[in-house]
Amino acid sequence: MVEEWRLIYNPEGDMADTVAYPAALITGKMVGAPNTIFIGGFKKLGISLGFFQDIDSEVDVAKAQDLDVEIVRRLGVGGGTILIDPKGSMAMLMAFNADRYPNMDKAFCQIGGALAQAYWRLGVKRAYYDHIGDIKVGFEKITGFGFATIGNITVQNTIFSLGPPDVEKFLQVAKIPPEKWKDKKISDVKKYIASVESETGRLPSKEEFRDAVVEAFEDMLEVKFVEGKLSPEEKKAYDGNRAVALSEEHNFRVSSARRFAKIPSDCKLNMARYKSRKLIVAHVLSDKNDVIRDVMISGDFYCSPLPYLGEMEKSLVGLKVSDKSALVSKIKETYAKPNWQIPMVDAEDIATAVYMTSGKT
């Protein structure tokens, strides 16, 4: 018998939905709701931040306010900065039993394949899954996705690119590292950002998108979707988490400006970005003897359990920033803890980002 999943469709949502719906679906799973897929659209331009990204490193918050661009941090889900354009962006969320997959690599592979197949059904015949968490067209990224695991529940989050976004406004708001777009004009950036419309010459309707996703996931996951709605318990969680999504506490949960608002006179704060398979950003407060006083690790990665990341940061206090071998050794202690997951990021990657703040390469 084919397993039935619930389908919830809302074509006219907003940025807060990217937090409120996952929380509602998690609540539903906790009280026995079926595995669920949510498909939704947007009414306003916005930016979606990954749960582990530093808002101050990634976004010009004041400029976003001036341009009326909403900023919302995803709930528990990794990944990078995503521009949400009401004309060309659609969201897809999933909540399912964590034991469906033996590990996150298996989850990434099967769901990545289904996402690529959805693009195929929309006419993007060059779409393919590129391990880990990216759907690409040629060398261009068209979609990124990530997971969060809460107890025995896994939540997946994806933003689809149906049409090209407002790149000019995005580049005013997002803090793109200089090396990323060096010597490129906006017209070049537009070419880099893939979408269904740029690949096929046609912008699909929201209903076409919904049908393509449903067909692709029913095929790849061997399930059947049945349209439904939130239960009363889920609706209560949805309403409560809309407030969370719009709160400063949530959106500034990772904020270098706030964490390092007061720097002691005998210390200095340095920041470095290290891009391997994932982007690692390190903010390191050190004293005049090069000894670490505080560390903040952020980036487009996903990790679990969340407390382990904070414990890792604290464990580096007292080490010298320039002693890379000691940094690697200490970070590996976190990697040895039970259930630690941080896909596509090695201890050496984190150590390298911290080490680079010393000015050495």
C-alpha positions as CSV (number, residue, x, y, z in Angstrom):
1,M,0.0,0.0,0.0
2,V,1.3,3.4,-1.0
3,E,2.1,5.7,2.0
4,E,-0.1,8.8,2.1
5,W,1.4,12.2,2.8
6,R,-0.5,15.4,3.5
7,L,-0.2,18.3,1.0
8,I,-0.8,21.9,2.2
9,Y,-0.9,24.6,-0.5
10,N,-0.8,28.4,0.1
11,P,0.1,30.5,-3.0
12,E,-0.1,33.9,-1.3
13,G,2.0,33.6,1.8
14,D,4.8,35.7,3.2
15,M,8.3,35.5,4.7
16,A,7.0,34.6,8.2
17,D,5.5,31.5,6.7
18,T,9.0,30.1,6.2
19,V,9.3,29.9,10.0
20,A,5.7,29.5,11.0
21,Y,4.8,26.5,8.8
22,P,7.8,24.4,9.7
23,A,7.0,24.9,13.4
24,A,3.4,24.0,12.8
25,L,4.3,20.9,11.0
26,I,6.7,19.8,13.7
27,T,4.0,20.3,16.3
28,G,1.7,18.2,14.1
29,K,4.2,15.4,13.8
30,M,4.6,15.4,17.6
31,V,0.8,14.7,18.0
32,G,0.6,12.1,15.3
33,A,0.0,14.1,12.1
34,P,1.1,12.4,8.8
35,N,4.3,13.3,6.9
36,T,3.6,16.6,5.2
37,I,4.7,18.7,2.3
38,F,3.9,22.4,2.2
39,I,4.0,24.4,-1.0
40,G,3.6,28.2,-0.9
41,G,4.2,31.5,-2.7
42,F,5.1,35.0,-1.5
43,K,3.5,38.5,-1.7
44,K,6.6,40.6,-0.9
45,L,10.4,40.8,-1.6
46,G,12.4,39.3,1.2
47,I,15.6,37.6,2.3
48,S,15.7,34.2,3.9
49,L,18.8,33.6,6.2
50,G,20.1,30.2,7.2
51,F,19.8,29.3,10.9
52,F,23.5,29.5,11.4
53,Q,24.3,32.6,9.4
54,D,25.6,35.8,11.0
55,I,23.0,38.5,10.0
56,D,25.5,41.3,10.2
57,S,28.0,39.5,7.9
58,E,25.3,38.6,5.3
59,V,22.9,41.5,5.2
60,D,22.9,45.3,5.3
61,V,19.9,45.5,7.7
62,A,19.5,49.2,7.5
63,K,19.4,49.1,3.7
64,A,16.9,46.3,3.8
65,Q,14.6,48.4,5.9
66,D,15.0,51.4,3.5
67,L,14.1,49.2,0.5
68,D,11.3,47.5,2.3
69,V,12.9,44.0,2.0
70,E,11.8,41.6,4.7
71,I,14.5,39.6,6.5
72,V,13.6,36.3,8.2
73,R,15.8,33.6,9.6
74,R,14.9,30.0,8.9
75,L,14.0,27.8,11.8
76,G,16.8,25.3,12.4
77,V,17.6,24.9,8.7
78,G,21.0,25.6,7.3
79,G,22.0,26.9,3.9
80,G,22.9,30.4,2.7
81,T,21.2,33.7,1.9
82,I,18.3,33.4,-0.4
83,L,16.4,36.2,-2.1
84,I,12.6,35.7,-2.1
85,D,10.9,37.4,-5.1
86,P,7.1,37.3,-5.2
87,K,7.1,36.9,-8.9
88,G,9.6,34.1,-9.2
89,S,10.1,32.3,-5.9
90,M,8.1,29.4,-4.4
91,A,8.7,27.6,-1.1
92,M,8.6,23.9,-0.4
93,L,8.7,22.6,3.2
94,M,8.6,19.0,4.4
95,A,8.2,17.4,7.8
96,F,8.7,13.6,8.1
97,N,9.8,10.9,10.4
98,A,13.6,11.2,10.9
99,D,14.0,7.4,10.7
100,R,12.9,7.4,7.1
101,Y,16.6,7.8,6.2
102,P,19.6,6.1,7.9
103,N,21.7,9.3,7.6
104,M,21.5,12.9,6.2
105,D,23.5,11.9,3.1
106,K,20.8,9.5,2.1
107,A,18.2,12.2,2.7
108,F,20.1,14.8,0.7
109,C,20.5,12.4,-2.2
110,Q,16.9,11.2,-2.6
111,I,15.2,14.6,-2.0
112,G,17.8,16.3,-4.1
113,G,17.0,13.9,-6.9
114,A,13.3,14.7,-6.5
115,L,13.9,18.4,-6.6
116,A,15.9,18.1,-9.8
117,Q,13.1,16.0,-11.3
118,A,10.6,18.7,-10.4
119,Y,12.7,21.2,-12.4
120,W,12.8,18.6,-15.3
121,R,9.0,18.5,-15.3
122,L,9.0,22.3,-15.6
123,G,11.2,22.1,-18.7
124,V,14.6,22.6,-17.1
125,K,16.3,19.5,-18.7
126,R,19.8,20.4,-17.5
127,A,18.9,20.4,-13.8
128,Y,20.8,18.0,-11.6
129,Y,21.5,17.4,-7.9
130,D,25.0,18.4,-6.9
131,H,26.0,17.0,-3.5
132,I,25.4,18.5,-0.9
133,G,22.3,20.6,-0.8
134,D,22.5,22.2,-4.3
135,I,20.4,21.8,-7.5
136,K,22.4,23.1,-10.4
137,V,21.9,23.9,-14.1
138,G,25.3,23.5,-15.7
139,F,27.6,25.3,-13.3
140,E,24.9,27.6,-12.0
141,K,23.0,27.1,-8.8
142,I,19.2,27.2,-9.2
143,T,18.2,26.0,-5.7
144,G,19.7,25.2,-2.4
145,F,18.1,23.1,0.4
146,G,18.8,22.0,3.9
147,F,17.5,20.0,6.8
148,A,16.9,20.3,10.5
149,T,16.2,17.4,12.9
150,I,14.2,17.9,16.0
151,G,13.9,14.7,18.1
152,N,12.5,12.1,15.7
153,I,11.3,14.7,13.2
154,T,13.2,16.0,10.1
155,V,12.2,19.3,8.5
156,Q,13.4,20.2,5.0
157,N,13.3,23.7,3.4
158,T,13.7,24.7,-0.2
159,I,13.1,27.9,-2.2
160,F,12.5,27.3,-5.9
161,S,13.6,29.8,-8.6
162,L,10.8,30.0,-11.1
163,G,11.8,33.5,-12.5
164,P,14.9,35.7,-12.1
165,P,14.9,37.8,-8.9
166,D,15.4,41.5,-8.5
167,V,19.2,41.3,-8.6
168,E,19.8,45.0,-8.3
169,K,17.9,45.2,-5.0
170,F,19.5,42.0,-3.8
171,L,23.0,43.3,-4.3
172,Q,22.2,46.4,-2.4
173,V,21.0,44.5,0.6
174,A,23.1,41.3,0.7
175,K,26.8,41.6,1.7
176,I,28.4,39.6,-1.1
177,P,32.1,38.9,-0.4
178,P,34.1,41.1,-2.9
179,E,35.9,38.1,-4.4
180,K,32.6,36.4,-5.3
181,W,31.5,39.0,-7.8
182,K,34.9,40.7,-8.5
183,D,35.0,42.2,-12.0
184,K,31.4,41.3,-12.7
185,K,28.6,43.6,-13.8
186,I,25.0,43.2,-12.7
187,S,24.2,41.8,-16.1
188,D,26.8,39.1,-15.5
189,V,25.3,38.3,-12.1
190,K,21.8,37.9,-13.7
191,K,23.3,35.3,-16.0
192,Y,24.8,33.4,-13.0
193,I,21.4,33.1,-11.3
194,A,19.4,30.4,-12.9
195,S,15.7,30.0,-13.0
196,V,13.0,28.1,-14.9
197,E,12.2,31.2,-16.9
198,S,15.8,31.9,-17.8
199,E,16.2,28.3,-18.9
200,T,12.9,27.8,-20.8
201,G,11.9,31.4,-21.8
202,R,8.6,30.9,-19.9
203,L,7.5,31.6,-16.3
204,P,5.3,28.8,-15.0
205,S,2.2,29.4,-12.9
206,K,2.2,28.6,-9.2
207,E,-0.2,25.8,-9.9
208,E,2.1,24.3,-12.6
209,F,4.9,24.4,-10.0
210,R,2.8,22.7,-7.4
211,D,1.8,19.9,-9.8
212,A,5.4,19.4,-10.9
213,V,6.6,19.1,-7.3
214,V,3.8,16.7,-6.4
215,E,4.4,14.5,-9.4
216,A,8.2,14.4,-8.8
217,F,8.0,13.6,-5.1
218,E,5.3,11.0,-5.5
219,D,7.5,9.3,-8.0
220,M,10.8,9.5,-6.2
221,L,9.5,8.9,-2.6
222,E,6.9,6.4,-3.7
223,V,4.1,8.2,-1.8
224,K,0.7,9.7,-2.5
225,F,-0.2,13.3,-1.5
226,V,-3.6,14.1,-0.2
227,E,-4.5,17.8,0.1
228,G,-5.3,18.9,3.7
229,K,-5.0,21.8,6.1
230,L,-3.5,22.6,9.5
231,S,-5.1,21.0,12.6
232,P,-6.1,23.3,15.5
233,E,-2.9,22.3,17.4
234,E,-0.9,23.1,14.3
235,K,-2.7,26.4,13.7
236,K,-1.9,27.5,17.3
237,A,1.8,26.7,16.7
238,Y,1.7,28.5,13.4
239,D,0.3,31.7,15.0
240,G,2.9,31.6,17.8
241,N,5.8,31.1,15.5
242,R,4.8,33.9,13.2
243,A,5.5,36.1,16.2
244,V,8.9,34.4,16.5
245,A,9.7,34.8,12.8
246,L,9.1,38.6,13.1
247,S,11.0,39.0,16.4
248,E,14.5,40.5,16.8
249,E,15.4,37.7,19.2
250,H,15.1,35.1,16.4
251,N,16.4,37.1,13.5
252,F,19.5,38.3,15.5
253,R,20.2,35.0,17.3
254,V,23.5,35.0,15.4
255,S,24.7,38.6,15.3
256,S,28.4,39.5,15.4
257,A,27.5,43.2,16.0
258,R,25.5,42.3,19.1
259,R,27.8,39.5,20.4
260,F,30.9,41.7,20.2
261,A,29.2,45.0,20.9
262,K,31.8,45.7,23.7
263,I,35.4,44.9,22.9
264,P,37.9,45.2,25.8
265,S,40.6,47.7,25.3
266,D,43.3,45.0,25.4
267,C,41.5,42.9,22.7
268,K,40.8,43.0,19.0
269,L,38.1,41.4,16.9
270,N,38.9,39.8,13.5
271,M,36.8,38.1,11.0
272,A,37.6,35.6,8.3
273,R,35.6,33.6,5.7
274,Y,36.8,30.2,4.6
275,K,35.0,28.4,1.7
276,S,35.6,24.7,1.3
277,R,32.5,22.7,0.6
278,K,30.5,25.0,2.9
279,L,31.2,28.6,3.9
280,I,32.6,29.0,7.4
281,V,32.7,32.5,9.0
282,A,34.8,33.0,12.1
283,H,34.7,36.0,14.4
284,V,37.5,35.8,16.9
285,L,38.1,38.1,19.9
286,S,41.8,37.8,21.0
287,D,44.0,39.7,23.4
288,K,47.4,41.2,22.8
289,N,49.1,37.8,23.3
290,D,47.1,36.3,20.5
291,V,45.0,34.3,23.0
292,I,41.4,33.7,22.2
293,R,38.8,35.3,24.5
294,D,35.7,34.5,22.4
295,V,34.8,32.8,19.1
296,M,31.6,32.9,17.0
297,I,31.3,30.4,14.2
298,S,28.6,31.0,11.5
299,G,28.0,30.1,7.9
300,D,25.8,28.3,5.4
301,F,26.2,24.9,7.1
302,Y,23.8,22.7,9.1
303,C,24.8,21.1,12.4
304,S,23.1,19.1,15.1
305,P,22.8,18.9,18.1
306,L,22.8,22.7,18.3
307,P,24.4,23.0,21.8
308,Y,27.5,21.3,20.6
309,L,28.4,24.3,18.4
310,G,28.3,26.6,21.4
311,E,30.4,24.1,23.4
312,M,32.9,24.0,20.6
313,E,33.2,27.8,20.5
314,K,33.8,27.9,24.3
315,S,36.4,25.1,24.1
316,L,38.6,27.3,21.9
317,V,38.9,30.1,24.5
318,G,42.5,30.2,25.9
319,L,44.1,28.8,22.8
320,K,46.3,30.9,20.5
321,V,44.7,32.0,17.3
322,S,47.9,31.1,15.4
323,D,48.2,27.6,16.8
324,K,46.3,25.7,14.1
325,S,47.2,22.2,15.3
326,A,45.8,23.0,18.7
327,L,42.7,24.4,17.1
328,V,42.2,21.3,15.0
329,S,42.8,19.0,18.0
330,K,40.3,20.9,20.2
331,I,37.6,21.0,17.5
332,K,38.0,17.3,16.8
333,E,36.8,16.7,20.4
334,T,33.3,18.0,19.3
335,Y,33.5,15.7,16.3
336,A,34.0,12.8,18.6
337,K,30.8,13.5,20.5
338,P,27.8,11.2,20.0
339,N,25.3,12.2,17.3
340,W,27.3,15.2,16.1
341,Q,26.4,16.0,12.5
342,I,27.8,18.8,10.3
343,P,27.6,17.6,6.7
344,M,30.4,18.6,4.3
345,V,32.4,20.4,7.1
346,D,35.6,19.0,8.5
347,A,37.2,20.0,11.8
348,E,40.1,21.4,9.7
349,D,37.6,23.7,7.9
350,I,36.5,25.3,11.1
351,A,40.1,25.5,12.4
352,T,41.2,27.1,9.2
353,A,38.6,29.9,9.4
354,V,39.6,30.6,13.0
355,Y,43.3,30.5,12.1
356,M,42.8,32.9,9.2
357,T,41.7,35.6,11.6
358,S,45.3,35.7,12.8
359,G,46.2,37.1,9.4
360,K,48.1,34.0,8.4
361,T,47.0,31.7,5.5
